[in-house]
Amino acid sequence: MSTTPVAAHPSIVGYALFIVINATQIWGGVFPFLPKDFQTDEVTLTFYLAQTAAFCAAFAASTLGSYYFPFQARRMLVTLSAGMVFAGSASIIAAMYIPAFTLVFVLAGGVALGVGTAGLFMLWQRYFSSVEPAHGNFRLMAGTALASLCYFALYLIPIALTAFLIPVVILPICALCLSLSVREMDFDQPMFEDVPREHPHVYLQLIRDSRASALCVAALAFASGLARGVAIINPQISDVVNFASMGGMLLAAAILLVLWFTSAVRFGLRTVFRAAYPVVFSGLALFPFLQKIGLSLFAGLTYMAFSLIVLIMMMQCAQTSRDRGTNPVFVYGFFGTIAYAAQGIGFLLGWFVHDIQILGIGQTALLTIVAGYVLGMALFASTGALIGSKDENAPRHADQIEFIAPPFARLRKAHEEDQAACAARSCESCVRNRPAVGAAHRTEGGIERTDENAMQPAPPRGRRGEARFENTGHVITDRLSKQCLVLREERGLSSRETEVMELIARGKSMASIAEELFISENTVRTHCKHIYSKLDIHSRQELGELVSAVRL
């Protein structure tokens, strides 16, 4: 594995091509690149229902399978999933040339594509969860950005070639890149060795902590399903949604990459949903007044938001698996089952209300009311008032995605802090020439006195104090907590590693740490190994000495 997160890697190309394949299937397999006269209402509705049901069922089966048969779930085959996708695409193409069995091929193609794409999703999720956060997040974001460019490039190729290009050329390259990526996976990690039935309380707590986030994803999925149901009746809307979806992915990936390169931030699905809600809801409120263009804007905006949340969902699920040592297929399958079930329900409702009025309310207004209500309830749930624990300071709460600033960014930040500190204190010559007056440990003019004959600059207010850590999400209880947070910033530790480090410094045993954080002891040991490596130490005693030596 490359030691540089920004290095080129086969997974970037492979994931980009997978997103392209999946994007062409969201709207009917390779339908965007097949003749419009083939896409009758009967054909498209049959395919969507079959594909959606199979896709959602595959996610649910993966979740249950990873819990009851964890070692069998880890042996998912790239060839099998890619073969299912190829068979599905081939069935859709065959449906054009054998009119007598069109619906049979379409039905078979929908099922095969649903199961195959779900399998590939699980394989990619498992891979990104297995690598270091810096590598995994960068490759995921870079692959998403590249996917949008590749998708738009398909429109430059004649439709007659594109339909065959996807299963014959793009899919094999994707499978090859995935196979190369899987070979570097370390299966000795706790997330792969974990046996869920040995500690079900860990997975139960995971579900409890993830409910609100899953509902946020489900709300946007439901709204996108409404758009999907409308789009099968209005082909022109399908084109708008395709471009909006991929454009939204490109924009989201670009913004996240900028943050990843320049800032140290932490966020999660609930945070992103609350930030996107005002924009989405404001747009929904305007759609009923825009007449025909309202449906296109409704579909485009909701799918753009859903594309963003799907990317964040994948990153957060990977972070959860690393932090908790839980099976990556379980956590992603849990989110995916809820999200795509909600999308299927939204699809059926969007198709049902086509060109009808209920109590005098037209289609656009009705979709806006329903989507607005569901999004509002999800916003309520995201605050923790509807479900979930009310203790927002608990360390087990909703797992966060962390962008730990690259080394050059941390050095720049330290340099800026040093400059601010210099500006806040008197010049060095004045400090040396100032007469010593007063008792020990008194501070005057930014100078801290340790005795009558020795003086040194006092750290600026908040430089190492609470103001500096107010947005870290870590609970500051005493001096030791602040010292651990200083080490976190200086050595690039994650939030979970900081929690474990503090508990170790307080003398807690591996068993008690596992019980307090709702993770397995094997996961605690793995975090401990990462902490020691980043701090360049080898024992608890050295950790205690290092933490105690940190000046605030």
C-alpha positions as CSV (number, residue, x, y, z in Angstrom):
1,M,0.0,0.0,0.0
2,S,1.3,3.5,-0.8
3,T,2.3,5.6,2.1
4,T,1.1,8.7,0.4
5,P,-2.7,9.2,0.6
6,V,-2.9,11.2,-2.6
7,A,-1.1,8.6,-4.7
8,A,-2.8,7.1,-7.7
9,H,-4.4,3.7,-7.1
10,P,-6.5,1.2,-9.0
11,S,-9.3,1.6,-6.6
12,I,-9.9,5.1,-7.7
13,V,-10.5,4.1,-11.3
14,G,-12.3,0.9,-10.3
15,Y,-14.8,2.7,-8.0
16,A,-15.3,5.5,-10.6
17,L,-16.3,2.9,-13.3
18,F,-18.5,1.1,-10.8
19,I,-20.4,4.4,-10.1
20,V,-20.8,4.9,-13.9
21,I,-22.2,1.3,-14.2
22,N,-24.6,1.9,-11.3
23,A,-25.7,5.3,-12.6
24,T,-26.7,3.8,-15.9
25,Q,-28.7,1.2,-14.0
26,I,-30.5,3.6,-11.7
27,W,-32.6,4.7,-14.6
28,G,-33.1,1.4,-16.2
29,G,-29.9,-0.7,-16.7
30,V,-28.4,0.7,-19.8
31,F,-31.7,2.5,-20.6
32,P,-30.2,6.0,-20.9
33,F,-28.3,4.7,-23.9
34,L,-31.0,2.6,-25.5
35,P,-33.7,3.7,-28.0
36,K,-36.5,5.7,-26.4
37,D,-39.1,3.6,-28.2
38,F,-37.9,0.6,-26.2
39,Q,-38.6,2.3,-22.9
40,T,-42.4,1.7,-22.7
41,D,-44.2,2.2,-19.4
42,E,-44.6,-1.6,-19.1
43,V,-40.9,-2.3,-19.6
44,T,-39.6,0.4,-17.4
45,L,-42.0,-0.3,-14.6
46,T,-41.3,-4.0,-14.6
47,F,-37.5,-3.4,-14.5
48,Y,-37.7,-0.8,-11.7
49,L,-39.8,-2.9,-9.5
50,A,-37.7,-6.0,-10.0
51,Q,-34.4,-4.1,-9.7
52,T,-35.4,-2.2,-6.6
53,A,-36.8,-5.2,-4.8
54,A,-33.7,-7.3,-5.6
55,F,-31.4,-4.5,-4.6
56,C,-33.0,-3.9,-1.2
57,A,-33.4,-7.6,-0.5
58,A,-29.7,-8.1,-1.2
59,F,-28.8,-5.5,1.3
60,A,-31.0,-7.0,3.9
61,A,-29.6,-10.5,3.3
62,S,-26.1,-9.2,3.5
63,T,-26.8,-7.6,6.9
64,L,-28.3,-10.7,8.3
65,G,-25.6,-12.9,6.7
66,S,-22.8,-10.9,8.1
67,Y,-24.3,-11.3,11.6
68,Y,-25.0,-15.0,11.6
69,F,-22.4,-16.1,9.1
70,P,-19.5,-13.6,9.4
71,F,-16.8,-15.8,8.0
72,Q,-18.9,-16.8,5.0
73,A,-19.7,-13.1,4.3
74,R,-16.1,-12.2,4.1
75,R,-15.6,-14.6,1.2
76,M,-17.8,-12.6,-1.2
77,L,-16.5,-13.1,-4.7
78,V,-15.8,-10.3,-7.2
79,T,-16.4,-12.6,-10.1
80,L,-19.8,-13.6,-8.8
81,S,-21.1,-10.0,-8.4
82,A,-19.6,-8.8,-11.6
83,G,-21.0,-11.9,-13.4
84,M,-24.5,-11.0,-12.1
85,V,-24.2,-7.4,-13.4
86,F,-23.0,-8.7,-16.8
87,A,-25.9,-11.1,-17.0
88,G,-28.4,-8.4,-16.1
89,S,-27.0,-6.0,-18.7
90,A,-27.0,-8.7,-21.3
91,S,-30.6,-9.6,-20.5
92,I,-31.7,-6.0,-21.0
93,I,-30.0,-5.9,-24.4
94,A,-31.5,-9.2,-25.4
95,A,-34.9,-7.9,-24.6
96,M,-34.6,-5.5,-27.5
97,Y,-33.9,-8.3,-30.0
98,I,-36.4,-10.9,-28.8
99,P,-39.7,-9.1,-28.6
100,A,-41.6,-12.2,-27.7
101,F,-39.8,-12.5,-24.4
102,T,-39.1,-8.8,-23.7
103,L,-40.7,-8.7,-20.2
104,V,-39.1,-12.0,-19.2
105,F,-35.6,-10.7,-20.1
106,V,-36.4,-7.3,-18.5
107,L,-37.5,-9.0,-15.2
108,A,-34.5,-11.3,-15.2
109,G,-32.2,-8.4,-15.9
110,G,-33.7,-6.3,-13.1
111,V,-33.2,-9.1,-10.6
112,A,-29.6,-9.8,-11.7
113,L,-28.6,-6.2,-11.8
114,G,-30.1,-5.5,-8.4
115,V,-28.3,-8.4,-6.7
116,G,-25.0,-7.8,-8.6
117,T,-24.7,-4.1,-7.9
118,A,-25.6,-4.6,-4.3
119,G,-22.8,-7.2,-4.1
120,L,-20.3,-4.8,-5.7
121,F,-21.4,-2.1,-3.3
122,M,-20.6,-4.4,-0.4
123,L,-17.2,-5.3,-1.8
124,W,-16.2,-1.7,-2.3
125,Q,-17.5,-0.8,1.2
126,R,-15.5,-3.6,2.7
127,Y,-12.4,-2.4,0.9
128,F,-12.6,1.2,1.8
129,S,-13.3,0.3,5.4
130,S,-10.2,-1.9,5.6
131,V,-7.6,0.7,4.6
132,E,-6.3,3.6,6.7
133,P,-8.9,6.5,6.9
134,A,-6.6,8.9,5.0
135,H,-6.2,6.5,2.1
136,G,-9.8,5.2,2.1
137,N,-11.4,8.7,2.2
138,F,-9.2,10.1,-0.5
139,R,-9.7,7.2,-2.9
140,L,-13.5,7.2,-2.3
141,M,-13.8,11.0,-3.0
142,A,-11.4,10.9,-5.9
143,G,-13.2,8.0,-7.4
144,T,-16.6,9.7,-7.0
145,A,-15.3,12.9,-8.8
146,L,-13.8,10.8,-11.6
147,A,-17.0,8.9,-12.0
148,S,-19.0,12.0,-12.9
149,L,-16.5,12.9,-15.6
150,C,-16.6,9.4,-17.0
151,Y,-20.4,9.4,-17.0
152,F,-20.6,12.6,-18.9
153,A,-18.1,11.3,-21.4
154,L,-20.4,8.5,-22.3
155,Y,-22.7,11.0,-24.1
156,L,-19.9,11.6,-26.6
157,I,-20.0,8.0,-27.7
158,P,-22.7,6.8,-30.2
159,I,-25.7,5.2,-28.3
160,A,-25.4,2.1,-30.5
161,L,-21.9,1.5,-29.0
162,T,-22.5,2.6,-25.5
163,A,-25.1,-0.1,-24.7
164,F,-22.4,-2.8,-25.4
165,L,-19.5,-0.8,-24.1
166,I,-20.7,-0.9,-20.5
167,P,-21.0,-4.7,-19.9
168,V,-18.2,-5.6,-22.3
169,V,-15.5,-3.0,-21.6
170,I,-16.2,-0.9,-18.5
171,L,-17.4,-3.8,-16.3
172,P,-14.3,-6.0,-16.8
173,I,-12.0,-3.1,-16.1
174,C,-14.0,-2.3,-12.9
175,A,-13.8,-5.9,-11.8
176,L,-10.0,-6.0,-12.5
177,C,-9.4,-2.9,-10.4
178,L,-11.5,-4.3,-7.6
179,S,-9.6,-7.6,-7.6
180,L,-6.3,-5.8,-7.4
181,S,-7.6,-3.6,-4.5
182,V,-8.9,-6.6,-2.6
183,R,-5.6,-8.3,-2.7
184,E,-4.1,-5.7,-0.4
185,M,-6.8,-6.0,2.2
186,D,-5.7,-7.0,5.7
187,F,-8.2,-9.6,6.9
188,D,-6.5,-9.8,10.3
189,Q,-8.3,-6.6,11.5
190,P,-10.9,-6.9,14.2
191,M,-13.7,-5.9,11.8
192,F,-13.1,-9.1,9.8
193,E,-12.3,-11.4,12.7
194,D,-15.3,-10.2,14.7
195,V,-18.0,-12.8,15.6
196,P,-21.2,-10.7,16.2
197,R,-23.0,-13.4,18.2
198,E,-20.3,-13.4,20.8
199,H,-21.2,-9.8,21.9
200,P,-24.6,-8.9,20.4
201,H,-24.8,-5.9,22.7
202,V,-22.2,-4.2,20.6
203,Y,-24.3,-4.5,17.5
204,L,-27.5,-3.6,19.3
205,Q,-25.8,-0.4,20.5
206,L,-24.6,0.3,17.0
207,I,-28.1,0.1,15.7
208,R,-29.4,2.4,18.5
209,D,-26.7,5.0,17.8
210,S,-27.3,4.8,14.0
211,R,-31.1,5.1,13.9
212,A,-31.3,8.8,13.6
213,S,-28.6,8.9,10.9
214,A,-30.3,6.1,9.0
215,L,-33.6,8.1,9.1
216,C,-31.9,11.1,7.6
217,V,-30.6,9.0,4.7
218,A,-34.0,7.4,4.3
219,A,-35.8,10.7,4.1
220,L,-33.7,11.9,1.2
221,A,-33.9,8.4,-0.4
222,F,-37.7,8.7,-0.1
223,A,-37.7,12.1,-1.8
224,S,-35.4,10.7,-4.6
225,G,-37.8,7.8,-5.0
226,L,-40.6,10.2,-5.6
227,A,-38.5,11.8,-8.4
228,R,-37.7,8.3,-9.8
229,G,-41.4,7.4,-9.9
230,V,-42.2,10.6,-11.8
231,A,-39.2,10.2,-14.2
232,I,-40.3,6.8,-15.6
233,I,-43.4,8.5,-17.0
234,N,-41.5,11.6,-18.2
235,P,-38.3,10.7,-20.1
236,Q,-37.2,14.3,-20.2
237,I,-37.1,14.4,-16.4
238,S,-34.9,11.3,-16.4
239,D,-32.2,13.2,-18.3
240,V,-32.4,16.1,-15.9
241,V,-32.1,13.7,-12.9
242,N,-29.1,11.9,-14.5
243,F,-27.2,15.1,-15.0
244,A,-28.2,16.5,-11.6
245,S,-27.3,13.3,-9.8
246,M,-23.8,13.0,-11.3
247,G,-23.3,16.8,-11.2
248,G,-24.1,16.7,-7.5
249,M,-21.6,13.9,-6.9
250,L,-18.9,15.9,-8.7
251,L,-19.7,19.0,-6.6
252,A,-19.8,17.1,-3.3
253,A,-16.6,15.2,-4.0
254,A,-14.8,18.4,-5.0
255,I,-15.9,20.2,-1.8
256,L,-14.9,17.3,0.4
257,L,-11.5,17.0,-1.3
258,V,-10.8,20.7,-0.6
259,L,-11.8,20.2,3.0
260,W,-9.7,17.1,3.2
261,F,-6.6,18.9,1.9
262,T,-7.0,22.1,3.9
263,S,-8.8,21.5,7.1
264,A,-9.2,19.3,10.1
265,V,-12.9,18.8,10.5
266,R,-15.4,16.2,11.8
267,F,-18.9,15.7,10.6
268,G,-21.6,13.0,10.1
269,L,-24.7,12.2,8.3
270,R,-26.9,14.1,10.7
271,T,-24.8,17.2,10.4
272,V,-24.8,17.1,6.6
273,F,-28.5,16.5,6.6
274,R,-29.2,19.4,8.9
275,A,-27.0,21.7,6.7
276,A,-28.7,20.6,3.5
277,Y,-32.3,20.7,4.8
278,P,-32.9,24.4,4.5
279,V,-31.7,24.4,0.8
280,V,-33.7,21.3,-0.1
281,F,-36.9,22.5,1.7
282,S,-36.7,26.0,0.2
283,G,-36.5,24.5,-3.2
284,L,-39.4,22.2,-2.5
285,A,-41.5,25.2,-1.4
286,L,-41.0,26.9,-4.7
287,F,-41.7,24.0,-7.0
288,P,-45.5,24.2,-7.0
289,F,-45.3,27.7,-8.4
290,L,-43.0,26.8,-11.3
291,Q,-45.6,24.7,-13.3
292,K,-44.0,22.2,-15.7
293,I,-40.4,23.0,-14.9
294,G,-41.2,22.4,-11.2
295,L,-41.1,18.6,-11.7
296,S,-37.7,18.7,-13.3
297,L,-36.3,20.9,-10.5
298,F,-37.9,18.7,-7.9
299,A,-36.3,15.6,-9.3
300,G,-33.0,17.2,-10.0
301,L,-32.5,18.8,-6.6
302,T,-33.6,15.7,-4.6
303,Y,-31.3,13.4,-6.5
304,M,-28.4,15.8,-6.1
305,A,-28.9,15.9,-2.4
306,F,-29.3,12.1,-2.3
307,S,-26.0,11.6,-4.2
308,L,-24.3,13.7,-1.6
309,I,-25.8,11.7,1.3
310,V,-24.9,8.4,-0.3
311,L,-21.2,9.4,-0.5
312,I,-21.3,10.6,3.2
313,M,-23.1,7.3,4.2
314,M,-20.3,5.2,2.7
315,M,-17.6,7.2,4.4
316,Q,-19.4,7.2,7.8
317,C,-20.1,3.4,7.7
318,A,-16.4,2.9,7.0
319,Q,-15.4,5.0,9.9
320,T,-17.9,3.1,12.2
321,S,-16.3,-0.2,11.2
322,R,-12.8,1.1,12.0
323,D,-13.8,2.7,15.3
324,R,-16.0,-0.1,16.7
325,G,-14.4,-3.1,15.0
326,T,-17.7,-4.2,13.6
327,N,-18.3,-6.1,10.3
328,P,-18.3,-3.4,7.5
329,V,-21.0,-5.4,5.6
330,F,-23.3,-5.3,8.6
331,V,-23.3,-1.5,9.2
332,Y,-23.4,-0.6,5.5
333,G,-26.1,-3.2,4.9
334,F,-28.2,-1.8,7.7
335,F,-28.0,1.7,6.3
336,G,-28.6,0.6,2.7
337,T,-31.6,-1.6,3.6
338,I,-33.4,1.3,5.2
339,A,-32.4,3.8,2.6
340,Y,-33.3,1.8,-0.5
341,A,-36.5,0.5,1.1
342,A,-37.6,4.1,1.6
343,Q,-36.5,4.9,-2.0
344,G,-38.7,2.0,-3.3
345,I,-41.7,3.2,-1.3
346,G,-41.1,6.7,-2.7
347,F,-40.9,5.3,-6.2
348,L,-44.2,3.6,-5.9
349,L,-45.9,6.7,-4.5
350,G,-44.4,9.0,-7.2
351,W,-45.6,6.6,-10.0
352,F,-49.1,6.3,-8.4
353,V,-49.8,10.1,-8.2
354,H,-48.9,10.7,-11.8
355,D,-51.3,13.1,-13.5
356,I,-53.9,12.9,-10.7
357,Q,-55.3,15.3,-8.1
358,I,-56.1,14.6,-4.5
359,L,-58.5,17.1,-2.8
360,G,-57.7,19.5,-5.6
361,I,-54.0,19.3,-5.1
362,G,-51.9,18.7,-8.3
363,Q,-49.0,16.3,-8.7
364,T,-46.1,18.8,-8.1
365,A,-47.8,20.3,-5.0
366,L,-48.7,16.9,-3.6
367,L,-45.1,15.6,-4.0
368,T,-43.8,18.7,-2.4
369,I,-46.1,18.3,0.6
370,V,-45.2,14.6,1.1
371,A,-41.5,15.1,0.6
372,G,-41.5,18.1,2.9
373,Y,-43.3,16.3,5.7
374,V,-40.9,13.3,5.5
375,L,-37.8,15.5,5.5
376,G,-39.2,17.5,8.4
377,M,-39.7,14.4,10.5
378,A,-36.2,13.3,9.7
379,L,-34.9,16.7,10.8
380,F,-36.7,16.3,14.0
381,A,-35.2,12.8,14.5
382,S,-31.7,14.1,13.7
383,T,-31.8,16.4,16.7
384,G,-32.2,13.4,19.0
385,A,-35.6,14.6,20.3
386,L,-37.5,11.8,18.6
387,I,-35.3,8.8,19.1
388,G,-31.9,8.1,20.6
389,S,-30.1,8.9,23.8
390,K,-30.3,12.4,25.2
391,D,-26.8,12.3,26.5
392,E,-25.0,14.1,23.6
393,N,-21.6,13.8,25.4
394,A,-21.6,10.0,25.4
395,P,-18.5,8.7,23.5
396,R,-20.6,6.1,21.8
397,H,-22.8,8.6,19.9
398,A,-23.2,8.8,16.2
399,D,-19.8,8.0,14.6
400,Q,-18.2,10.9,12.9
401,I,-16.2,11.2,9.7
402,E,-12.8,12.8,10.5
403,F,-10.6,14.7,8.2
404,I,-7.3,14.9,10.1
405,A,-5.4,17.7,8.3
406,P,-2.4,16.5,6.3
407,P,1.0,17.1,7.9
408,F,1.7,20.2,5.9
409,A,-1.7,21.7,7.1
410,R,-0.9,20.9,10.7
411,L,2.5,22.5,10.4
412,R,0.9,25.6,8.8
413,K,-1.6,25.7,11.7
414,A,1.2,25.4,14.3
415,H,3.1,28.2,12.5
416,E,0.1,30.5,12.6
417,E,-0.5,29.8,16.3
418,D,3.2,30.6,17.0
419,Q,2.8,33.9,15.2
420,A,-0.3,34.7,17.1
421,A,1.5,33.9,20.4
422,C,4.4,36.2,19.4
423,A,2.0,39.0,18.7
424,A,0.3,38.5,22.1
425,R,3.4,38.9,24.2
426,S,6.0,41.5,24.6
427,C,9.2,41.4,22.6
428,E,12.0,39.3,23.8
429,S,14.3,42.2,24.6
430,C,11.7,43.9,26.8
431,V,11.1,40.6,28.6
432,R,14.8,40.3,29.5
433,N,15.2,43.9,30.6
434,R,12.0,44.0,32.7
435,P,12.8,44.0,36.4
436,A,11.6,41.1,38.4
437,V,8.8,42.1,40.8
438,G,6.2,40.0,42.6
439,A,5.9,36.5,43.8
440,A,6.1,33.2,41.9
441,H,3.5,32.3,39.2
442,R,2.0,35.8,38.8
443,T,1.2,36.9,35.3
444,E,1.7,40.5,34.1
445,G,1.6,41.8,30.5
446,G,1.5,38.2,29.2
447,I,4.6,37.2,31.2
448,E,4.3,34.2,33.6
449,R,6.7,34.4,36.6
450,T,8.0,31.2,38.0
451,D,10.2,33.0,40.5
452,E,11.7,36.4,41.1
453,N,14.6,35.9,38.8
454,A,13.1,33.9,35.9
455,M,10.3,34.8,33.5
456,Q,8.9,33.2,30.4
457,P,6.0,34.1,28.0
458,A,2.6,32.9,29.2
459,P,0.6,31.0,26.7
460,P,-2.2,33.1,25.2
461,R,-5.6,32.6,26.6
462,G,-7.2,29.6,24.9
463,R,-4.1,28.5,23.1
464,R,-4.1,25.1,24.9
465,G,-7.4,25.6,26.7
466,E,-11.0,24.8,26.2
467,A,-11.6,27.4,23.5
468,R,-9.2,25.5,21.3
469,F,-11.1,22.2,21.7
470,E,-14.7,23.3,21.8
471,N,-15.5,21.8,18.4
472,T,-13.7,18.5,18.8
473,G,-16.6,16.6,20.2
474,H,-14.5,15.3,23.0
475,V,-15.7,15.6,26.6
476,I,-13.3,17.8,28.6
477,T,-13.5,16.8,32.2
478,D,-10.1,17.7,33.7
479,R,-6.5,18.5,33.0
480,L,-5.8,15.0,31.7
481,S,-8.6,15.4,29.0
482,K,-7.0,18.6,27.8
483,Q,-3.6,17.0,27.7
484,C,-4.9,14.1,25.6
485,L,-6.5,16.6,23.2
486,V,-3.2,18.4,22.8
487,L,-1.6,15.1,21.8
488,R,-4.5,14.4,19.4
489,E,-3.8,17.6,17.5
490,E,-0.1,17.3,17.5
491,R,0.1,13.6,16.5
492,G,-3.0,13.3,14.3
493,L,-5.0,10.8,16.4
494,S,-8.7,10.1,15.6
495,S,-11.5,10.8,18.1
496,R,-11.8,7.1,19.0
497,E,-8.1,6.8,19.4
498,T,-8.2,9.8,21.7
499,E,-10.9,8.3,23.8
500,V,-9.0,5.0,24.2
501,M,-5.8,6.9,25.0
502,E,-7.4,8.9,27.7
503,L,-8.9,5.7,29.3
504,I,-5.6,4.0,29.2
505,A,-3.9,7.0,30.8
506,R,-6.5,6.8,33.6
507,G,-5.5,3.2,34.3
508,K,-8.5,1.4,32.8
509,S,-8.1,-2.2,31.7
510,M,-8.8,-3.4,28.2
511,A,-11.9,-5.1,29.4
512,S,-13.3,-2.0,31.1
513,I,-12.5,0.2,28.1
514,A,-14.3,-2.3,25.8
515,E,-17.3,-2.3,28.1
516,E,-17.4,1.5,28.3
517,L,-17.1,2.1,24.6
518,F,-19.3,-0.9,23.5
519,I,-16.5,-2.4,21.4
520,S,-14.6,-5.7,21.6
521,E,-11.4,-6.1,23.5
522,N,-9.7,-7.1,20.2
523,T,-10.7,-3.7,18.8
524,V,-9.3,-1.9,21.9
525,R,-6.0,-3.7,21.4
526,T,-5.9,-2.6,17.7
527,H,-6.6,1.1,18.7
528,C,-3.9,0.8,21.3
529,K,-1.4,-0.4,18.7
530,H,-2.3,2.5,16.5
531,I,-1.9,5.0,19.4
532,Y,1.5,3.6,20.4
533,S,2.7,3.8,16.8
534,K,1.6,7.4,16.3
535,L,3.0,8.5,19.7
536,D,6.2,6.4,19.2
537,I,5.9,4.7,22.5
538,H,5.8,1.0,23.7
539,S,4.0,0.8,27.0
540,R,1.3,2.3,29.3
541,Q,4.0,3.8,31.5
542,E,5.5,5.7,28.5
543,L,2.0,6.9,27.6
544,G,1.4,8.2,31.1
545,E,4.7,10.0,31.1
546,L,4.0,11.5,27.7
547,V,0.6,12.7,28.6
548,S,1.8,14.2,31.9
549,A,4.6,16.0,30.2
550,V,2.1,18.0,28.0
551,R,2.0,21.6,28.9
552,L,-1.3,23.5,28.7
